[in-house]
Amino acid sequence: MSEQFSSGIARRAVSLATAGAFVFGGMFMLAPTASADDLDRTPAEVIEQIEARAWPEWSVDNPGPNVDIQAAQYFMNELEVVTDRPGCLFTEEVEATVTEFQVKAETIPVSGALDEKTWVKMRNMLFPTEEDGLMPGDQGPAVIAAQTLLNAKYDAGLDVDGFYGPETEAAVEQVQVDAGIGDDGIYGRLTFKETITKQVENGCVSIPELTERPVEAPVEETVPEAPAAVDEPVEAPAQEVVPEAPAEEVAPEAPAQETVPEAPAAVDQPMDAPAEEVEGARG
């Protein structure tokens, strides 16, 4: 079957055989490359079981409604075959979108239906290798598709915001645990098929509300702006204060001279002239 997903069992068998040869030869073998869905911890029988499931087929003759139809349109949006407001009914508009996708793919029949070859091609384009998958930090239409499937088929209760955050990662891990897939929280090739091929009745109950929700870009980390420079006059640096020379020692003043009391001023009294001697004889 063209472009069917290779489960990796054959390659892993070769790897195991090679590993045995290295161990036997006494050589050290490096750990294998990590993969989405943690296939190294996924039992081979689980891979075989999921890969053996039939892909659902939807067309104008089998129009649903079904969440698979809406999810497929979001996945095709990721691959640049755009539908503005994906819904759950397979209308003639959806047929035209699927036909456009098949024509661009070039390697699958142009049937206008969501058939097996179309699903396989879609998966191969979204996840070219086993290492590829949706993971924390991713955003866009493919994440909306995964969140829609998780809500409709597993009651995940996610906000369909197109951002692969911790809640989406936890919901994917729970699906993987329940399905027996290695639970790494990455929505890879095997988890894609698990979520598409699992069928539930009336999967579009909450879809009308979710389809109108815009995709929110993650909040970018805001780098704080440097404070605006204030045009304040630049103060001249304070001049170095030279310590003042110590005050010269002041010689003690000479003690005040003892004031000698002045002699009382002499009173200018007229001096009596001495009486003239009286002549001794008259006459």
Salt bridges, closest charged atoms under 4 A:
GLU3 OE2 - LYS121 NZ 3.64
ASP38 OD2 - ARG41 NE 2.60
GLU51 OE2 - ARG123 NH1 3.21
GLU51 OE1 - LYS193 NZ 3.93
ASP68 OD1 - LYS153 NZ 2.62
GLU100 OE2 - LYS104 NZ 3.46
GLU130 OE2 - ARG11 NH2 2.99
ASP183 OD1 - ARG41 NH2 3.22
GLU194 OE1 - ARG53 NH1 2.75
GLU212 OE2 - ARG85 NH2 3.13
